[in-house]
Amino acid sequence: MGAIGDDYVPKGTDSRWSWNLFPSTRIEAARMVVPLGCVFAPLQDAEAGSLLNVEPQVCRSCGAVLNPFAQCDFRVQTWVCPLCNSPNNLPVQYNGMSESNLATELRDAYATVEYALRDQPVPPPFYLFVVDLCVGSANKDDLNHLRETLLKSLEYIPQDSCVGVVTFGTSVQVHDMTPAQQRKPNAPVKVFTLKGSKSFTTGQVAKLLNLKLPEMEKLTKDDQDDVQPTHLPGSIPNALFARFRDVKDQLHALFSSISTDPWPVAPHDRQRRCTGAALSVAAGIAEAVFPKAGGRIQLYLSGPCTEGPGKCVDINMANIIRGHNEIRDETPEAKHWASARAFYDKLSTKLVRNGHCVDAFLNALDQVGFAEMRSCVTLTGGTCVMDDSFGGDSFGGKFVDAYKKYWVANTTGADVHNAVLSVQTSPMWKISGALGPLVSTNKKSPSVSQDTEMGIGGTCEWRMATLNKNTHLAFYFEVVTVQNPGQHRYVQFKTKYQDPQGRWRLRVTTMRRSVAPPELKPRDFVSMFDQEAATVLISRLAVHKAEDRHVLDVMRWLDGSLIKLVSRFANYERDKPQTLQLPGQLSLFPQFMFHLRRSQYLQVFNSSPDETVFFRLWLDRESVANCLIMIQPQLIAFDTKTENRPCLLDSSSVSVDNILVLDTYFEVLVHYGQSICDWRDAKYHELPGYEHFAKLLSVPSISAKERVAARYPTPRFVESDHHSSQSRILYSVINPSTTHNQSTGKDGKTYGESQGEIVYTDDASLQTFWETLRKLAVQN
């Protein structure tokens, strides 16, 4: 047995746990307030040589895969599973092994291994473009930008990948992709037109488009889970898809000649746009031609759906598109909300089942109905880019880099598809749920908690249409009281997926966590608390609760949890708030919760439903470090004394003689103080002897642009003068330590004399929040 705290997390595995030491009994675990959980990236880089071309050895009792924590007896060729303590026989190929000559999967450095499975390979991921033609009627530049974006994407598609094209406006057009050399001379290219006012099942799509495939008779059944691809990886089963190398010029000509939907639009009416019908046709084609084989449906959208299934707003512009208040109050503006959500939720089930993801590239000044179709993107693991125009910064250099790095099938680190992830635990704990771009398969096992469900629970297995090494999932666990618990608990993550070449892989990660001895006091656990990981786990739970609860109920839950946590683990004298002191491992957690309560993930005021879904999508899948920037933005100050220094996210940091760089993850703002603006307008930086001021002006902008260039999705870059309209971005996120309601600032000076910026808000400051928290915690 190892010592307490000798947890083992495999090298290269990006895993952060809320608690690195947890009680052994259920009662004590409930008093920890913050649940035991981890933020885990299934596809993080593993040790070199961890790819194994052998069959995984599976425990005959629980199904766990052989791992370094198994107890092996090479004299009798047996191993004991650490997850269920059942004995198993080692196969004959393990003969001759010893403690000094171990198989790769038994070595401590290889607690993460990957198996090359011998399952039937499937075709490499396909690309199906679904392009909105209702663009360019008001501004021709929008149409040109759409063409440029589409042509740019063609530069990085692998030559062997299959591609297809669907366009839509008032109706849906499916383009025949038969290569020119296989068509008759001078024969026109076929385009199949389908109604935009109805949805289509896979069977209807197959019949209308004459998809004569061997498995078509199964598509008319209610249960389509038995559909399997029967075509070989190297074959093209239908004329609606073609190898990119055979139709590259054809696609280039098609995208270069894309024109606005010709259907007439009456004055004061919106264009007829059948987004829902187009996606149902695309999903039907993908399921018919590539069932259970991964691929990407890439949606280029410029406005809301006004026709057919998924409709989110009426044609008449007098009827505004719904907002958060309309959805909450169920007003007439939100009359399409429930039916549109139900349609897209059903469609997302089909997409995930087949390993097909939807990428949404959104271009509009107003909303496009992304909130209704959220499940098609968030649950399938697809990406989302949102900008005012296809010519905006979001569709610039970093968009191209992401296309090359993640969405192109022949690059290292590209997305994998059709993944199934299962979690198996030792008897001392059970899996309560998970959060991220995944869908439950409702698989039951002894590892599933029967009493507690957090996030997507009630199962030990989840399906993911796509993921990459940057996908970070959240898992939550429940402690179970058992006799003779021992000093360790074990968990194994098994991820089976289709790699970019269509081959099947099984990645297995096994971890060991410490169990606290009964004599350990509650406050001794604080040293094992990871407040950053806990913040992300709590944030994702809060956002998940906010999907179907009022935000005030979520706030009460957050506040109650924070009060209980501080009351249990802080040092204080009862009923004396001034005596309360937080341990270092807990010192930043209240601050994180303060900014989470004020963030756009919970406070939807001044955000549209589309924007809220967009922000939450990235919070639900990014790393701990990136999520912390979303929750508590970073603020860096530049002045004449220091080139750059991190500073408090506080109104006192705003000064007339400094330049601030604010990073909110989705926006990077450069804010110039009033004196800096005056000196710049007087052109001091152009005068001899003021080179230091010229450098001060340039360095913050360079630093901000480096942040923008290094991130995907590309943040919006903004430069703002003191008290200009864009300054609101800064004032909305900083702690309002000095407001117009205070007679004196925190430095004791009177109104107008305090250092820093006066923030005109009625929000409570961090100081007020902390004082109230101390008062309630010592009374609890």
N, C-alpha and C positions, 0 to 999 in steps of 0.2 A: 504494500500500500504506500502511496506517495503522501507527502505532507500537505496540509491544508494550504490552498493557494497555488498548487502546482498544476494549474489548468493547462490544457494543451489545445491551442488553436493552430491549425496547420499553417506553415509558412506560405505566404502569398495569398492567404484567404482574407478577404476584407470582411471581418466580422467584429461588430461592436456590441457588447452586452450591457444592459442597464445595470445589472448586478453581477459582479464577478465572484460573489459568494452569497449563498442563499440558504435559508433555514431548511431543516429536514422535515418539518411538520407543516401541515396545511394551516393550522391556526397561527403559527408564527409567521408564515408566508403572507397571510392576509394582512398582518400588521405592518408589512413593508411598504404599503400604499402603492408605490410604483411597481407595476407588474414585472415579473421576470421575462425578459424578451431580448431579441437581438436583431440588429440590422445586418443582413447577410447578402453578399453578392455571389450567386451560385457559379458564375463563370470567371471569377478573378483568376489571374495567371497562377498556375501551379508550378511545382518544381519541374525542371527539365528532366525528361525521361519518365514522366508519370503516365504517359500513354502506353497502355498495355494491350497487346494483341492476344489475350487469353480470355477465356470465359470467366466471369466473376464467380467466386465461390460464395454461395448463399447459405445462410443458416436455415436448416430444415424446419426449425420451430417458428422463428419470427420473421425470416426473410432478410435479415441484415446481411450486408456484404462483409467478407473477411477484411479486417483492418488491423492497424498496429497495436490496438488495445486488447486483442484477443490473446488468450493464454494458450500457447501451443505446446504440445508434448510430442516432440519429434520421434521419441522412441516407439510410441504406439500410433503415430500419425493421426492425432486428434487435435482439435482446437475448441475452446470454450467461448461462446459468443458473449461479449461484455454487456450486451443490451438485454439478454434474457437468461444468461447463465446456462444455456443448453449446450451439451457436447455435440460435436460434429466430426466427421471423418475428413482428413485431408486427402486430396486426390493423389494418384500415383506420381504425378509430375513433381510433387513436393518431396519425394524420397531423396535422401541425401542432404537435406537442409539441416542447419544447426543454428544456434544463437549467433554465431559469427558469420553465417552464410544464409541470410534471409531473402525470401522473395521480396520484390519491390513493395507490394501492398502491405507487407508486415514491418517495414522499416518506419521509424519514428518520423523521418523527414517526409514521408509519403502518406500522411493521413488524408490527403486529397489525391486521388488517382482517377484516371479516365480510361474506360474500356472501349476498345473498338469492337462494336457488336457485329455479329454476322447476319443481322436482319437484312431483308431484301432492301437494297438502296432505292431511293425515290429520286425524281428529277430535281435538279438544283432549283432554288427559289425563282418563281416567275415574277414579272412586273406587269401589272395591269393598270394602265393610265385611265383615270376617269376625270374628264375635263369639262368644266362648266363653260358653255359658250355664251352665257348671258353677261358678257364683259365687253367693255368698249363702247357701249351705246352713249354714255355720257362723256367719256374721255378716251379718245383713240390711243393715248399713250398706255392705258391699262392693257389693251389688247396686244400692243407691241411688247410690253414687259412680260405678259403671259407667254408669248411665243419665245422670247429670249430665255425664260426660265425653263420651259420644256426642252428647248434645244440644248441648254446647258446640261440638263440631266442626262441627255443621250450620250454625252462624252464619257460617262463613267460606267455605263451598263456593260457587264461582261458579254463577250461575243457569243458565248454558248447559251446565254439565258433566253428563255422564252418571253416574248412581249406581246401585249394585246392593247387595244385602244377602244374606249367607250367615250363618246361625247354626249352631252345632253343640254337641253334648253327647255323648250316646251315638250319635246319628245326625247326619247333615248335612241342614239345611233350606235350600233355595234359594227366596227369596221373589220372587213375581211383582210386578214394579214397574209394571204397567199403570196409568196415571193413573185416578183415580176417575171422571172425566168420560167416559172411554172404556169403562168397564165397564157391564154391565147394572145397572139399579137393584136394590139390595139383594143383589147378587151377592157372595159371600164372596171374600176375597183368596186366591188360590192359593198354596200352599206345597208345593214338591216335596221329598220326603224320600228320601234316599239312604243306603245302608248305611255305617256308620262303620268297618266291619271290613275294607274293601278300598280299594285305590287305584283311580283312574280316569284313563284316558287322555283326551285331548281328543276323540277320536272317540267314545268311550263316553259322555262327558258330553253331546256334541252329540246323540247318538241318544236317550239317556234323557230329556233335557229338550226334545227335539223342536226343535232349533235348525235351522230350514230356511234355511240360508244358501247362496249360490252356491258358496262354496269348501269346503263340507263334505266333498265327495268326496275332496279332497286330504288331509284330516286322518287318513285311515285308512292313509296311506302311512308307511313308516318315516322317510323324509326329508321333513320338513315345512318346509324352508327356502323352498320355492316359494310358500307360502301368502301371499297379498297381500290387503289390505282392498279390497273391491270396492264398499263403500257410500260414499256421499258424506259429507263432513264434517258437513253439516247434518241428516243422517238418523239415525233410531234403528233399528238393524237387528233388534232383538229385544226382547220384553217383559220380559226380565230386567234391562234397563237402561232408565232414563227420564231426561229432562231434570230437573234438580233443581228448577227453578221449577214443574214440573208435579206433583211428588210431595213437595213440602216438608212440607205438613201430614201427608201419609201417613207419611213417615219420622219426623216428630215423634211421631206417635201410636204407631208401631211401637217406637221406642226408649224411649218413656215407659212402655210396657206390657211390656217385656222381663221375663221371669220365669226362675227357676232351672229347669234341666233336670229334668223330673219323674221320670226313671228312678230307681227305689229304690236306695239304697246300703246294703249290709249293714254292720253294725258292724265296725270295724277294717279297712274297705276304703276305697280311694280311689274317687272318682267316675270313671265311664267317660267318657273324653274322647278324641275322635277328631280331634286336631289335624291329623295328617298327611292323613287323608282329606279334611278340610275344605279344606286348602290345595291339594290336588290337584284338587278340584272347582273351586275359585276360579281356579286357573291354567288349567284346561281351558275354563271359561267365558270368561275373558279372552282366551285365544288364539283361541277360536272366533268371538267377536264383534268383538274388536279386535286382529287379528293385525298385528304390526309397527307398532302404534300405541301410544304411551306411555300409562301409567296407573299407579295406585297401588292395591295390595292392602293394606288396613290391618287388621292382626291385633290383636285385643284378647284377651289370653290371661291366664288366672288359675291355671294349674297344668300339670303334666306330662301328656304324652300317654300314656294307659294302654290304648288300644284301636286296633287296626288298624295301618296303615303308619306309620312314624315313632315307634312305641312306644318309650319310654325307661325305663319302670319298670312293675313288675307292679301289679295291682289291690290285692293284699294289702299293707297298711302294714307288715307285718313285714319285707318286702323293701325295704330303703332304696334311694334313688336314688344312682346312681354318683357318685364323687368323682374327683379327679385320680389318687389312688393306685390306685383300682379300675380306671380306664381304662388306666393304665400297666401294671399287673400282670395285666390281663385276667381279673379275678375274676368270679364269678357275678353280682355286682351290676352289672357292665358288659356283660352278655350281649347286650343290645339295641343297644349302642353302634355296632357296625360296620354292622348292617343299617339302622339309623335314619339314620346319616350318608350311606350310599349312596343311600337313598331321597331325602333332601333335596338331595343334590348333583345327582342326575338332574333333580329338579324345578327347581332353580335354573338349569340349562342352558336349559330351556324358557322360563323367565321372562326371562332376559337376552336370548335370541334375539328375543323379541317386544317388548323395551323396557318390561317390566312390573317394577316394584319392589315389595318387601314391607317395610312399616313394622311393627315389632313394639312394641306397647305392653303391657308385662309388669307384672302385679300379683300378687305372691305373697310370703309370708314365706320360702318354701323355693324350690328350683329349679323351673323350668318346662320344662326341656329345650331351652333356647336354644342350648346348645353343639352339640346335634345338628343343629338347623335353621340354624346360623350362615350357611351358604352362601346361603340364600334371602334373607338380609338384607345380609350383608357384600358379596357379589358383585354384588347388584343395586343397591347404592348406597342402600338403604333406611335409615331411621333407627331408633333403638332408645331407648325410655324404660323405665327399670326402677325400680320403687318397691314399697314394702310394700303400698300401697293406691292405688286410682284416686283417692282423695281426698288423696293425698300432695302434697308441694311440687312434685314433678317434673311433675305434671299440672296445675299452677297457671298463673300468669301467663305465664311464659316458654314454656310449652307452647303456649298460645294465640298468643303472638307468633310462634312458629315456624310454627304452622299458617297464620297470615296471610301470613308473609313468604316461606316456602319451598314449602309444599305447595299453596297456592292458585294456580290457573293464571292469574288475571288481575292478578297483582301484579308489580311490577318486582323482579327478582332471584329470581323463583320458579324451582323446579327445571325443568330441561329433560330431555327423554327421548330414548331410542333413539339414543344417541350412539355414534359410531365415531371413535376417535382413532388417527391414524397418525403415525409419526415417520420423518423422512427426514434422512439425514446426508450430509455431503460425504465423500470417500473416506478422509480421515484418521482417522475414527473410526466405530464401529458401535454400534448399540443392543444392550445385553446383557439388558435386561429392565425391568420396571416393577412397582410395588406400589401397591395402592389398591383401590377398589371397581370392578375391571375384570376382564374375561375375555378370554383370547387368542382370536383368530380364526385363528391358525396361518398367517398370510400371510407368505410369504417374499419377500425382496428383497435387493439388494446391501447394504442398510443394516443387515442383521441379522448379529450376531456368530455365527460358527460354532463358536467355541472356549469362550466364557465365557457362562454363563447366571446371572443374578442375579434373584431373584424370579420373576415370570412372564415367561419369555423365549422365545427361539426364534421370535419374530415381530416384525413392525414395526407391527402393528395390534391394537388392543384394542376390545372392545365394552363399553359402559356403559349399563345400563338407565336410570339417572338420575344427574344431578350438578347442582351449583349453583356459584355463584362462590366459595363457601367450601371447595369440594372441592380438596384439594391432593394431587397424585399424585407419586410418587417414580419417577424414571427413572435408569437406570444405563448407563454407556457404556464401551466398550473402545477403546483407542487402537490404531491400525494403522500399521505402519511403511510409509511410501511415499517414493518419490524426489521431490525438489523439493517439500517439503510446503508451502512458503509460510508466511505469518505468521498466517493465520486458518483456523479450521474453522467450518462452518456447520451449523445444525440447523433443521429446520422441523417444527412441530407443526400438524397439520390435524385439526380436530374438526368433524365433520358431525353435526348434531343436530336434533331436533324441538323448536321453541320452544313456550311455553305456549299459543299460539293454533293449534298444529298445522302451522305453516309450517316449511319446511326451511331451515337456515342452515349455512354453512360458515365456520368461524373459522380463520384462518391466522395463526400467529405464527412469525416467522423471527428467529433470533438468530445473532450472530457472537461467537466466542470466540477468545482469543489462543492462539498456539502459542509455546512457549518456544524461544528460540534454543539451539543445541547447546552454546554456551559457558557457559550459565547453570549455576551450582553448585546442588547439591541443596537446601542450606539457604536459597537465595534464593527458593525457592518458598513458604516459610512465610508471607511477607507477603501472599500471595494465597490463604491458607487461611481458609475460613469455618467455624470450629469449631462454630457453632450448626447450620448446615445439615448439616455432616458428622455431628453427633450424631444428628440425626433420620434421616438416610439409613442410618447404621449401626444405629440402634435398630429401624427397620422391617425391615432384613435379619435382625437377631437374632430378632425376633418371628416372622418368616416361617420361619426355621430351626427355631424352638422348636415349630412345629406338628407336625413329624414327627421331631424329634430329642430326645434327653434333654437337659434343661436344663444338666447339667454339661458336655456337649459344646459347647453354645452358649457357656457361660462360658469354656471353654478357648479357643475361637475369639476371643472378645472380648478376653481377657487377652493372647493372643498378638499380636493386631493392635495393641493399645495399646503393648505392649513394643517392637514393631518400629517403630511410628511415633515414639515418644519417642527410641529409640536412633538413628533416622536424622536427626531434625531438631533435637534438643536440643543444647546446648553443654555439653561435659563432657570430663574427662580419663579415659582408660580405667582401669577398676577403682577409681575414686574417686567413690563415690556422692555425697559431700558437695559435689562440684564441679558437679553437674548443674544446669543452669538452662534453663527453658523460655522460648521467645520469647513475647511477649505474645499473638500470634495463636493460640497453642497452650496457653496457661496454664490455661484452664478445661476443656479437653477431658478430662483424667484425672478431674477432679471429676465431670463429666457421666457418664462411664463408671462411676464408683463408685456413683453414685445409680441408674443404670440397672441395675446388677447386683443392687441391693437392692430394686428396684421390683416392683410387682405384675404387671408385664408379663412378667417372667421368673421371679420367685419366686412360685410358686402356693400356697405354704403359707398357710393361713387364708383362701383364696379358693376359691369353688366354681368348677367349669368354666363355669357360666353367667356369673359375674362376670368371669372371665378373658377370655372372648370379648367381653363388653361393653366392657371397658377397652381391649382390643386393637383393637376396631372403630374407636374414636375416634382412637387413636394413628395409625391407618393412613390417615387422611383429613384431619386438621386441619393448620393452618398451622404453620410452624416455631416461632413464638412460643408458641402453645398447646401444642404437643408438648413444648417445654422445660419448661413448668409441670408437665406430667404426669410428666416424667422427674425434674426437680429442683424440688420445690415451692417456692413463695415464702413467706418468713417476714418479717413486719413487726412491730416492737416499738413499744408505746406506754407511756410512763412519765411521771412528774411533770416531767422535765427537757425532753423532746422530745415533740411531738404524735405523730409517727410517723417511723420510720426503718427502712429495710431492714436486716436483720441476717443473720448467718450461720445456715445451716440446721444448727445445732450445739447440743449439749446445754448449752454455756456460755451460750447466749442465753436459756435459761429461768431466770428470776429470781423471787424472792418478791414483788418490788415492781414488776413490769411486767405488761402485758397483751399477749399475742401473737396475731396473726391469721395462721393458716396456710392457704394456698391450695394444695390438691393437685389442682385442676381439678374433681374429682368431689365434693370435700368442702371446705367452708370452715369452719374451726374458730376460735372465739375462746376463748383459754386465759387464765384469770385466775390470777395468782400468789397464793401463800398470804396474804401481807400485804394484798393488794388484797381478797381474799375476807373477811378479818377486818374490815377497815375498812368494807366494804360491809354485812356482817352487823350491824355496830354502827351502821349507818345514818348514818355521817358525812356522806354526800352529801346528806342532808336537813337538815343543820344549817347555820345562817348562817355565812358565812365559809369554807365548804368548796365553793364553786361550782366551783373548779378541779378538785376530785376528782369532782364530779358530771359534769363535762365529760369527764374521763378515762374514766369508766365508760361513757359513751354513745358516744363517737366510734368506738372499735373496732368496736362492734356495727353502727353505721351504715355504716362502711366495708366490713365483711364483707357486709352485706345488699346493698350496691350491687354488689359482685362477683357475688353470687348472681343478682341481677336482670338483670345484663347478659350472662349466659352461657346457652348452650344446648348440651348438656343441662343442666338446672338442677341445680347442686351441692346436696348436702345441707348445710344450715346447722346447726352444732352449737356449743353453748356449754358450756364445761367449766371446773370449778374445779380447782385444783391437787390432783393425786393422785386425782382422781375417775376413774371407770371410762372416761369418754370421753377422758381424757388419753392413752390408749394410741394414739390416732390421731396425736398429735404425737410421742410417743416412738418410734413405729415408723418414722418417716421422717427424724428428725434424726440427724446424725452422732454416734455415741456416743463422744465424745472423753473422757468420764469415765464409767467403769463400776465395778461392784462388784468386778471382778477386779483393779483397779489399786490399788497401794499409794499412789501419788501421782497427782494430776491433771496435766494439761498445764501448769498454772500452778505446779507444784512443791509444792503443798500436800498434806497427807496426806488419806487417805480421810475423808470427812465434812466437810472444811474447804474443799474446792475450790469455786470460783465456778461456779454453774450446777447443772444437775440430774444426779443419778446415774442412769444408765440401766442397768437390769438385763438385760444381753444378753451373748451370747458372740460377737456379730458384731465383725469387725475395724473399727476406726475409720478415718477418712480419712487420718489421720496415719500409721497402720500401713500402709495401702494404698499411700500415697505413698512411704514409706521402702522398701517391698518393690519397688515399681516402679523406683525409682532404682537399687537394687542390681542388678536384673536387666537394666535398660537399658544400664548401663555395661559389663556383661559380654558383651552380645550381639554 
